[in-house]
Amino acid sequence: MKDETVGQGHADGAEGTGYRVRLKARSPLTAMLAVVVMGMTIFAAGASRYLAGQSSGSHAPMAESTPVETSTRTSQTPPPSAAVMPTSNLPLIAWTGATPTPLVPTPVTSPTPPSIRRCAVGHLTLVAVAQAWGRSVENEIQMVVTNAGPAACYVEGVPQVAVEQAGQQLSLTLQPAPAEVPTGPVALGPGSQAIVEAGLDSYCAPDFAKPTTVAIQVSSGLLRGRVKVSDDTIACEPGSAGTNTMTVYPFEPYPPQPAPEPTWAQVEVGAIELPAYAVAGRPMTYAIILTNTGETAASLDPCPSYSQSILGMPDHEADGAIIYLLNCAAIGPVIAPHQSVHLAMVYQVPAATPAGAQTFFWESYSGSFQAATKVWLEVRPG
């Protein structure tokens, strides 16, 4: 049998004496098994030495590794908003931050009908109905004039209106009607009607429990009529007083002409790409995909506006919302059927936003489509 030396060492009390392990001639499988056992023995010895070092307070040296970059942010340095992770391969249309131009009200007028004359007082009748709710600021008088003459005529503009009780004109401060209200002529064929509305911002004045008359100034004189009281009118309380104003609106066709039904395109928020988190007081960059899922093109003339907000923050309220315009110049005149557009967005996260999960809203309402979505957004303190 052949001897094979596999290690040298010192046996107890036998300095210098080599110890030998005698191995018999073996098969390859047996040799492999022996190597595995020997490796486990060496690992166990190393582990024992490491644990002994741990118990004595020392540590085995660690191998050198590539240094890991660490953040230098301190508690005084707020974290930046996480970058948006786009999920779409569509071209990203830049955010412009454009806001709508404030509308400057301009009176809307129509040309005077060339073939008819102004209505004469003698050819008009008046029916007036009052609706009042006691101590309310929503009282009104609706005055309907009818062309009782044999030929067509027209009325136009904002007439002068007086309210009388017991033969005395009531003292009401007149307020001008909003400038954007149409003031053009209203043509009245025989039997046709027009309406004038007077809004009363008042406290029980007039008291419609008393006989009341209204007088409308028409081109050729005054048109008077007794005021009827609607069934839901509430009587005034004794001693009610207050500042009383009246706003008179221009003549309009009666009954009102129905507005044409808008043609709505089926535009939806296909996706919203948010960062992993946002930071209170800092701008958040994100993206949104609008998709026209219908068969009607969505017109971008005028350019649709949109709002973005976090539930509970001032910008979520109607009077605190910041309105922006889509980048219509880059999108084009329409969003075609089955077309998607990928739009970059920037939202200034309110500094007072609490940390944690918040509800983020995005909505666009235009003359051709309505699209809205709400999602969870993690907010971290700034």
Legacy VTK file of the C-alpha trace (Angstrom):
# vtk DataFile Version 3.0
C-alpha trace
ASCII
DATASET POLYDATA
POINTS 382 float
0.000 0.000 0.000
1.326 3.433 -0.981
1.756 6.212 1.659
0.802 9.801 0.640
1.646 12.816 2.821
-1.106 15.450 2.737
0.002 17.772 5.510
2.710 18.555 7.992
2.080 19.482 11.633
3.051 18.983 15.218
1.402 16.185 17.182
0.962 16.717 20.924
4.263 15.834 22.703
5.981 14.826 19.471
7.771 17.934 18.231
9.072 17.573 14.739
7.218 14.376 14.078
5.300 14.518 10.853
1.810 13.141 10.803
0.664 11.268 7.775
-2.681 10.222 6.407
-2.596 6.902 4.714
-4.844 6.728 1.662
-5.604 3.525 -0.050
-5.755 3.363 -3.782
-9.319 4.499 -4.567
-11.750 5.145 -7.347
-12.206 8.679 -8.824
-15.550 9.026 -7.020
-13.966 8.191 -3.653
-11.170 10.709 -4.293
-13.682 13.440 -5.069
-15.566 12.694 -1.852
-12.366 12.963 0.140
-11.590 16.374 -1.351
-15.065 17.642 -0.413
-14.696 16.382 3.168
-11.257 17.972 3.442
-12.624 21.317 2.205
-15.393 21.262 4.770
-12.845 20.540 7.484
-10.736 23.556 6.455
-13.869 25.823 6.316
-14.912 24.689 9.810
-11.475 25.472 11.199
-11.541 28.932 9.652
-15.009 29.592 11.045
-13.871 28.579 14.524
-10.970 31.017 14.369
-13.354 33.834 13.146
-15.834 33.197 15.971
-13.033 33.132 18.492
-11.899 36.521 17.209
-15.473 37.861 17.455
-15.757 36.778 21.080
-12.439 38.440 21.949
-13.478 41.764 20.346
-11.257 41.553 17.269
-12.414 41.304 13.611
-10.892 39.449 10.730
-9.695 41.841 8.038
-12.153 42.397 5.116
-11.069 42.253 1.546
-10.919 45.622 -0.273
-13.888 46.456 -2.523
-14.953 49.231 -4.843
-16.018 52.269 -2.755
-19.792 52.932 -2.706
-20.873 56.503 -3.456
-22.709 58.024 -0.505
-25.100 60.989 -0.418
-23.849 64.278 0.974
-27.394 65.521 1.698
-27.921 66.738 5.235
-31.089 67.325 7.168
-30.959 70.960 6.007
-30.799 69.988 2.329
-34.198 68.828 1.009
-34.162 65.833 -1.317
-34.681 66.569 -5.007
-37.820 65.287 -6.666
-37.229 61.901 -8.214
-36.853 61.922 -11.990
-39.817 60.870 -14.052
-39.568 57.375 -15.501
-41.147 57.508 -18.969
-43.147 54.479 -20.018
-43.991 55.591 -23.560
-41.973 55.604 -26.749
-44.010 58.528 -28.092
-42.089 61.803 -28.642
-42.282 63.954 -25.535
-43.847 67.369 -26.194
-42.271 70.092 -24.083
-44.064 71.901 -21.276
-44.417 75.647 -21.875
-46.030 76.899 -18.679
-48.328 79.115 -20.767
-51.462 80.381 -19.066
-54.681 81.642 -20.670
-54.885 85.320 -21.536
-57.470 86.995 -19.306
-60.639 87.684 -21.246
-61.439 91.340 -21.771
-65.231 91.578 -21.892
-66.485 93.324 -24.997
-70.123 94.050 -25.736
-71.630 91.694 -28.267
-73.803 93.507 -30.784
-75.748 92.533 -33.865
-76.608 94.681 -36.865
-80.018 96.299 -36.769
-82.467 94.329 -38.904
-82.741 96.451 -42.072
-86.352 95.711 -42.960
-88.130 96.273 -39.613
-88.555 99.118 -37.160
-88.289 99.427 -33.443
-91.279 98.194 -31.525
-93.746 100.889 -30.483
-95.148 100.846 -26.960
-98.671 100.594 -28.325
-97.829 97.323 -30.070
-96.315 95.613 -26.990
-97.810 93.924 -23.958
-95.991 93.146 -20.732
-96.278 90.280 -18.252
-93.993 90.407 -15.202
-93.436 87.626 -12.698
-91.495 87.989 -9.451
-89.679 85.263 -7.590
-88.529 86.070 -4.077
-87.226 84.062 -1.160
-87.656 86.404 1.765
-84.361 87.726 3.112
-82.503 86.579 0.024
-80.062 88.073 -2.430
-81.451 85.961 -5.279
-84.762 87.706 -5.906
-85.670 88.551 -9.493
-88.330 89.940 -11.783
-88.840 88.413 -15.217
-90.526 90.728 -17.705
-91.847 89.211 -20.929
-92.903 91.553 -23.733
-95.050 90.357 -26.628
-95.399 91.927 -30.067
-99.157 92.395 -30.327
-98.896 94.460 -33.502
-99.553 93.426 -37.098
-95.945 93.671 -38.303
-92.499 92.592 -37.174
-90.474 94.953 -34.998
-87.447 94.725 -32.762
-86.283 95.601 -29.249
-82.671 95.847 -28.166
-80.217 96.711 -25.452
-80.675 97.161 -21.721
-83.892 99.047 -20.991
-84.470 101.321 -18.038
-86.631 99.601 -15.452
-88.459 101.110 -12.504
-90.287 99.294 -9.712
-93.286 101.021 -8.180
-95.445 100.349 -5.117
-98.432 102.446 -4.041
-97.678 104.830 -6.875
-94.150 105.512 -5.593
-90.944 104.431 -7.307
-88.752 102.334 -5.034
-85.228 103.480 -4.373
-83.018 100.796 -5.932
-79.390 101.272 -6.865
-78.919 100.177 -10.474
-75.957 97.965 -11.337
-74.735 97.574 -14.915
-75.131 94.188 -16.558
-71.950 92.224 -17.336
-70.350 93.597 -20.490
-70.116 90.186 -22.180
-73.905 89.749 -22.223
-75.236 90.134 -25.804
-76.997 93.439 -26.328
-77.998 93.139 -29.984
-81.508 93.611 -31.369
-84.146 90.928 -30.948
-86.540 90.702 -33.883
-90.160 90.028 -32.926
-92.652 88.800 -35.450
-96.338 89.171 -34.625
-96.961 87.199 -31.427
-93.232 86.692 -30.728
-91.748 87.472 -27.326
-88.615 88.813 -25.659
-87.621 88.776 -22.007
-85.861 91.217 -19.692
-84.603 89.981 -16.320
-83.890 92.166 -13.307
-81.874 90.628 -10.496
-82.501 92.045 -7.048
-79.603 91.940 -4.618
-81.742 93.016 -1.734
-83.342 92.210 1.593
-87.086 92.122 1.054
-87.257 95.125 -1.204
-89.595 95.256 -2.873
-92.008 93.418 -0.617
-93.949 91.490 -3.239
-96.762 90.889 -0.765
-97.788 94.453 -1.676
-99.113 95.410 -5.139
-96.092 96.015 -7.364
-95.752 97.477 -10.837
-92.771 97.598 -13.203
-92.185 100.106 -15.943
-89.866 99.458 -18.907
-88.555 102.302 -21.013
-89.066 101.467 -24.683
-88.061 103.780 -27.527
-91.384 105.576 -27.727
-92.473 105.550 -24.079
-93.017 103.510 -20.912
-94.466 100.025 -20.927
-96.100 99.204 -17.594
-97.322 95.944 -16.154
-98.519 94.508 -12.862
-96.057 92.114 -11.208
-97.411 88.659 -10.524
-95.873 86.673 -7.713
-94.710 83.097 -8.238
-96.111 80.405 -5.984
-92.778 79.737 -4.251
-92.292 83.339 -3.123
-91.615 83.763 0.607
-93.038 86.755 2.372
-90.726 89.342 3.880
-90.035 89.499 7.565
-91.252 92.637 9.324
-88.536 95.184 9.845
-86.161 93.763 7.221
-83.781 96.326 5.816
-80.575 96.494 3.855
-78.848 97.900 0.794
-80.963 97.205 -2.276
-79.509 97.011 -5.775
-80.964 95.889 -9.092
-79.159 94.555 -12.177
-81.097 94.757 -15.424
-80.101 92.492 -18.311
-80.683 93.153 -22.021
-83.574 91.903 -24.128
-83.260 88.253 -25.146
-85.486 85.980 -27.253
-88.176 84.180 -25.265
-88.377 81.316 -24.780
-84.581 81.129 -24.774
-83.066 79.601 -27.872
-81.400 76.272 -27.055
-77.638 76.372 -27.414
-76.235 73.994 -30.009
-75.047 70.726 -28.526
-71.243 70.537 -28.589
-69.597 67.716 -30.481
-67.467 65.932 -27.915
-64.396 63.944 -28.817
-63.582 60.894 -26.701
-60.229 61.978 -25.301
-58.975 60.121 -22.255
-55.914 60.163 -20.025
-54.198 57.047 -21.330
-51.365 57.112 -18.798
-49.655 59.390 -16.312
-45.924 59.030 -15.658
-45.083 60.172 -12.146
-41.737 60.138 -10.343
-41.193 57.753 -7.456
-41.933 60.657 -5.106
-42.363 64.423 -5.024
-40.961 66.923 -2.532
-43.066 69.535 -0.779
-42.207 73.032 -1.971
-40.391 71.858 -5.102
-41.418 71.474 -8.747
-42.283 67.964 -9.886
-41.654 66.953 -13.485
-43.943 64.310 -14.890
-45.680 63.384 -18.144
-49.168 62.539 -19.321
-50.557 60.755 -22.367
-53.811 61.904 -23.932
-55.474 59.455 -26.310
-58.394 60.100 -28.631
-60.244 56.787 -28.441
-63.159 57.885 -30.613
-63.856 58.587 -34.258
-64.169 62.389 -33.932
-61.127 64.658 -34.068
-60.600 66.760 -30.928
-60.198 70.381 -31.945
-57.468 72.391 -30.204
-58.900 75.744 -31.288
-59.209 77.366 -28.860
-56.311 75.710 -27.077
-57.590 73.580 -24.161
-56.585 74.484 -20.634
-55.852 72.152 -17.731
-55.306 72.215 -13.997
-53.264 70.084 -11.613
-53.604 69.884 -7.870
-53.294 67.865 -4.681
-56.459 67.128 -2.712
-56.751 69.386 0.312
-54.308 72.006 -0.979
-55.400 75.548 -1.971
-54.745 74.850 -5.664
-57.460 72.167 -5.580
-60.114 74.805 -4.865
-61.732 76.662 -7.744
-60.488 80.057 -6.583
-56.947 78.824 -6.027
-56.431 76.714 -9.139
-53.622 77.665 -11.519
-54.742 77.143 -15.102
-52.295 76.268 -17.867
-52.609 75.733 -21.610
-51.589 72.606 -23.478
-48.707 73.046 -25.913
-51.113 73.254 -28.850
-48.501 74.728 -31.197
-46.476 71.518 -30.888
-49.445 69.130 -30.861
-51.157 70.557 -33.944
-54.679 71.772 -34.706
-56.386 68.542 -33.609
-55.863 65.261 -31.798
-56.917 62.874 -34.537
-59.012 59.763 -33.898
-56.883 57.041 -32.228
-53.949 59.451 -31.884
-51.972 59.733 -28.645
-49.865 62.682 -27.534
-47.141 62.522 -24.888
-46.986 65.764 -22.895
-44.361 66.904 -20.400
-45.772 68.566 -17.294
-44.398 70.514 -14.334
-46.265 70.869 -11.046
-45.152 73.096 -8.177
-45.859 70.985 -5.106
-47.284 73.249 -2.371
-44.862 73.689 0.505
-47.614 72.877 3.003
-48.320 69.450 1.488
-48.152 66.816 4.243
-45.682 63.978 3.841
-47.068 60.645 2.756
-49.495 59.393 0.119
-51.574 62.182 -1.438
-54.234 62.263 -4.157
-52.990 64.060 -7.270
-55.512 65.398 -9.784
-55.089 66.328 -13.450
-58.023 67.542 -15.518
-58.668 69.327 -18.789
-61.988 70.775 -19.846
-62.288 72.348 -23.279
-64.915 72.992 -25.887
-64.251 69.687 -27.622
-63.285 67.174 -24.910
-63.050 66.526 -21.199
-60.317 64.366 -19.683
-59.369 63.840 -16.055
-57.524 61.430 -13.778
-56.463 61.083 -10.157
-53.602 58.959 -8.796
-51.676 58.363 -5.600
-48.506 60.443 -5.173
-45.911 60.011 -2.438
-44.771 63.366 -1.044
-41.650 63.769 1.046
-40.897 66.736 3.277
-38.845 69.547 1.811
LINES 1 383
382 0 1 2 3 4 5 6 7 8 9 10 11 12 13 14 15 16 17 18 19 20 21 22 23 24 25 26 27 28 29 30 31 32 33 34 35 36 37 38 39 40 41 42 43 44 45 46 47 48 49 50 51 52 53 54 55 56 57 58 59 60 61 62 63 64 65 66 67 68 69 70 71 72 73 74 75 76 77 78 79 80 81 82 83 84 85 86 87 88 89 90 91 92 93 94 95 96 97 98 99 100 101 102 103 104 105 106 107 108 109 110 111 112 113 114 115 116 117 118 119 120 121 122 123 124 125 126 127 128 129 130 131 132 133 134 135 136 137 138 139 140 141 142 143 144 145 146 147 148 149 150 151 152 153 154 155 156 157 158 159 160 161 162 163 164 165 166 167 168 169 170 171 172 173 174 175 176 177 178 179 180 181 182 183 184 185 186 187 188 189 190 191 192 193 194 195 196 197 198 199 200 201 202 203 204 205 206 207 208 209 210 211 212 213 214 215 216 217 218 219 220 221 222 223 224 225 226 227 228 229 230 231 232 233 234 235 236 237 238 239 240 241 242 243 244 245 246 247 248 249 250 251 252 253 254 255 256 257 258 259 260 261 262 263 264 265 266 267 268 269 270 271 272 273 274 275 276 277 278 279 280 281 282 283 284 285 286 287 288 289 290 291 292 293 294 295 296 297 298 299 300 301 302 303 304 305 306 307 308 309 310 311 312 313 314 315 316 317 318 319 320 321 322 323 324 325 326 327 328 329 330 331 332 333 334 335 336 337 338 339 340 341 342 343 344 345 346 347 348 349 350 351 352 353 354 355 356 357 358 359 360 361 362 363 364 365 366 367 368 369 370 371 372 373 374 375 376 377 378 379 380 381
